[in-house]
Amino acid sequence: MWDATDDLVIRGAIAKVVSCPDYIDLVAQQRITYVLGEWAEDRAAFNELPGFSGSGGNKNL
């Protein structure tokens, strides 16, 4: 606290906050998909690539 004048007091605060992650981020589901070459050729306009691809949540949360 700091008295700038007789009628004015200046206060400040600092906080470090830790919050829980969203529930959807806690889910460690993982997904692997396989795209055939013929399917990828038909969907070339949508940048579809043949082969395996995967995604998933962060299992380290």
TISEGU-950116 format. One record per residue: x, y, z of N, C-alpha, C, O in turn; residue in one letter; residue number from 1. Coordinates in Angstrom, 3 decimals. Layout:
<rs>
        n_x        n_y        n_z       ca_x       ca_y       ca_z        c_x        c_y        c_z        o_x        o_y        o_z   padren   rolo
          X          Y          Z          X          Y          Z          X          Y          Z          X          Y          Z        a    NUM
...
</rs>
This chain:
<rs>
        n_x        n_y        n_z       ca_x       ca_y       ca_z        c_x        c_y        c_z        o_x        o_y        o_z   padren   rolo
      0.842     -1.163      0.000      0.000      0.000      0.000      0.897      1.238      0.000      1.915      1.282      0.690        m      1
      0.509      2.222     -0.770      1.308      3.427     -0.883      0.377      4.639     -0.840     -0.602      4.699     -1.585        w      2
      0.673      5.579      0.009     -0.124      6.802      0.120      0.407      7.825     -0.868      1.460      8.424     -0.651        d      3
     -0.338      8.023     -1.971      0.073      9.013     -2.962     -0.188     10.423     -2.430      0.658     11.306     -2.572        a      4
     -1.334     10.632     -1.830     -1.689     11.897     -1.167     -2.448     11.536      0.103     -2.615     10.356      0.412        t      5
     -2.900     12.528      0.830     -3.669     12.261      2.044     -5.013     11.596      1.737     -5.554     10.870      2.572        d      6
     -5.551     11.845      0.540     -6.865     11.303      0.173     -6.776     10.139     -0.819     -7.808      9.571     -1.177        d      7
     -5.587      9.771     -1.267     -5.446      8.750     -2.309     -4.464      7.672     -1.863     -3.309      7.956     -1.546        l      8
     -4.939      6.445     -1.846     -4.109      5.284     -1.488     -4.029      4.370     -2.701     -5.056      4.053     -3.301        v      9
     -2.843      3.948     -3.066     -2.637      3.054     -4.208     -2.300      1.661     -3.676     -1.403      1.490     -2.851        i     10
     -3.044      0.678     -4.170     -2.812     -0.707     -3.790     -2.577     -1.534     -5.044     -3.062     -1.194     -6.123        r     11
     -1.838     -2.610     -4.898     -1.596     -3.513     -6.017     -1.573     -4.952     -5.536     -1.365     -5.224     -4.354        g     12
     -1.786     -5.859     -6.455     -1.767     -7.284     -6.122     -1.289     -8.081     -7.328     -1.510     -7.701     -8.478        a     13
     -0.636     -9.184     -7.039     -0.175    -10.105     -8.082     -0.631    -11.502     -7.679     -0.555    -11.876     -6.508        i     14
     -1.102    -12.267     -8.652     -1.562    -13.624     -8.357     -1.106    -14.572     -9.464     -1.029    -14.193    -10.633        a     15
     -0.812    -15.790     -9.082     -0.526    -16.849    -10.031     -1.608    -17.902     -9.828     -1.738    -18.470     -8.743        k     16
     -2.379    -18.158    -10.876     -3.554    -19.017    -10.758     -3.332    -20.282    -11.567     -2.875    -20.229    -12.709        v     17
     -3.657    -21.420    -10.969     -3.611    -22.703    -11.660     -5.037    -23.235    -11.692     -5.688    -23.345    -10.653        v     18
     -5.517    -23.564    -12.880     -6.878    -24.082    -12.994     -6.853    -25.487    -13.579     -5.866    -25.910    -14.180        s     19
     -7.935    -26.183    -13.395     -8.056    -27.544    -13.927     -8.284    -27.485    -15.438     -8.921    -26.553    -15.928        c     20
     -7.779    -28.456    -16.169     -8.031    -28.482    -17.614     -9.490    -28.832    -17.910    -10.190    -29.367    -17.051        p     21
     -9.939    -28.531    -19.114    -11.291    -28.895    -19.516    -11.433    -30.414    -19.520    -10.456    -31.135    -19.722        d     22
    -12.646    -30.892    -19.296    -12.873    -32.335    -19.266    -12.524    -33.001    -20.591    -12.028    -34.127    -20.609        y     23
    -12.778    -32.317    -21.692    -12.483    -32.905    -22.998    -10.974    -33.085    -23.187    -10.544    -33.975    -23.921        i     24
    -10.169    -32.243    -22.528     -8.720    -32.382    -22.619     -8.198    -33.535    -21.772     -7.106    -34.043    -22.024        d     25
     -8.958    -33.950    -20.781     -8.543    -35.051    -19.924     -8.750    -36.413    -20.582     -8.158    -37.405    -20.158        l     26
     -9.571    -36.462    -21.591     -9.862    -37.727    -22.260     -8.639    -38.136    -23.074     -8.137    -37.373    -23.899        v     27
     -8.179    -39.338    -22.828     -6.978    -39.808    -23.523     -7.319    -40.708    -24.704     -6.535    -41.583    -25.073        a     28
     -8.491    -40.489    -25.293     -8.838    -41.329    -26.433     -7.921    -41.017    -27.599     -7.530    -39.871    -27.821        q     29
     -7.592    -42.046    -28.328     -6.735    -41.889    -29.489     -7.408    -42.548    -30.672     -8.107    -43.550    -30.523        q     30
     -7.197    -41.987    -31.843     -7.864    -42.466    -33.038     -6.833    -42.654    -34.142     -6.012    -41.772    -34.393        r     31
     -6.881    -43.803    -34.793     -6.019    -44.079    -35.941     -6.926    -44.441    -37.105     -7.813    -45.285    -36.977        i     32
     -6.698    -43.797    -38.236     -7.482    -44.088    -39.434     -6.560    -44.448    -40.580     -5.403    -44.032    -40.631        t     33
     -7.097    -45.225    -41.489     -6.342    -45.614    -42.681     -7.148    -45.210    -43.906     -8.341    -45.502    -43.991        y     34
     -6.504    -44.542    -44.851     -7.150    -44.090    -46.078     -6.550    -44.865    -47.241     -5.335    -44.856    -47.437        v     35
     -7.405    -45.539    -48.016     -6.954    -46.270    -49.193     -6.511    -45.309    -50.290     -6.977    -44.171    -50.354        l     36
     -5.623    -45.764    -51.137     -5.136    -44.932    -52.234     -6.229    -44.513    -53.193     -6.249    -43.374    -53.660        g     37
     -7.150    -45.439    -53.492     -8.255    -45.117    -54.405     -9.155    -44.030    -53.818     -9.598    -43.126    -54.526        e     38
     -9.415    -44.131    -52.531    -10.236    -43.114    -51.852     -9.533    -41.757    -51.898    -10.170    -40.733    -52.146        w     39
     -8.232    -41.752    -51.659     -7.475    -40.502    -51.663     -7.459    -39.878    -53.057     -7.508    -38.655    -53.189        a     40
     -7.391    -40.711    -54.095     -7.414    -40.172    -55.464     -8.755    -39.517    -55.766     -8.806    -38.469    -56.411        e     41
     -9.837    -40.129    -55.303    -11.166    -39.537    -55.509    -11.336    -38.235    -54.740    -12.093    -37.361    -55.164        d     42
    -10.645    -38.096    -53.619    -10.777    -36.915    -52.764     -9.554    -35.990    -52.865     -9.257    -35.261    -51.919        r     43
     -8.859    -36.013    -53.979     -7.646    -35.199    -54.154     -7.941    -33.705    -54.022     -7.079    -32.943    -53.584        a     44
     -9.132    -33.286    -54.391     -9.496    -31.864    -54.291     -9.563    -31.409    -52.827     -9.470    -30.215    -52.542        a     45
     -9.726    -32.371    -51.896     -9.820    -32.041    -50.474     -8.510    -32.324    -49.736     -8.492    -32.375    -48.506        f     46
     -7.409    -32.508    -50.483     -6.078    -32.774    -49.928     -6.045    -34.042    -49.071     -5.342    -34.098    -48.062        n     47
     -6.796    -35.041    -49.473     -6.798    -36.329    -48.775     -5.527    -37.092    -49.165     -5.191    -37.193    -50.344        e     48
     -4.834    -37.620    -48.167     -3.593    -38.357    -48.409     -3.787    -39.821    -48.036     -4.441    -40.122    -47.038        l     49
     -3.219    -40.745    -48.836     -3.344    -42.158    -48.494     -2.440    -42.528    -47.320     -1.417    -41.885    -47.084        p     50
     -2.830    -43.570    -46.591     -2.004    -44.071    -45.503     -2.662    -43.875    -44.144     -3.843    -43.542    -44.047        g     51
     -1.869    -44.090    -43.100     -2.344    -43.982    -41.726     -2.234    -42.548    -41.214     -1.305    -41.822    -41.566        f     52
     -3.178    -42.159    -40.392     -3.108    -40.878    -39.684     -3.774    -41.075    -38.327     -4.591    -41.979    -38.151        s     53
     -3.426    -40.241    -37.393     -3.991    -40.409    -36.053     -4.074    -39.105    -35.300     -3.441    -38.112    -35.661        g     54
     -4.867    -39.126    -34.244     -5.005    -37.977    -33.359     -5.459    -38.479    -32.000     -5.888    -39.625    -31.867        s     55
     -5.367    -37.630    -31.000     -5.811    -38.037    -29.672     -5.616    -36.940    -28.653     -5.015    -35.902    -28.931        g     56
     -6.138    -37.193    -27.464     -6.009    -36.245    -26.371     -4.642    -36.315    -25.721     -3.806    -37.129    -26.114        g     57
     -4.410    -35.476    -24.738     -3.146    -35.448    -24.015     -3.251    -36.383    -22.810     -3.856    -36.020    -21.802        n     58
     -2.677    -37.567    -22.898     -2.781    -38.536    -21.817     -1.897    -38.180    -20.616     -1.952    -38.862    -19.593        k     59
     -1.105    -37.150    -20.726     -0.225    -36.732    -19.628     -0.888    -35.718    -18.695     -0.265    -35.280    -17.728        n     60
     -2.133    -35.338    -18.963     -2.822    -34.381    -18.081     -3.296    -35.056    -16.835     -3.897    -34.412    -15.975        l     61
</rs>
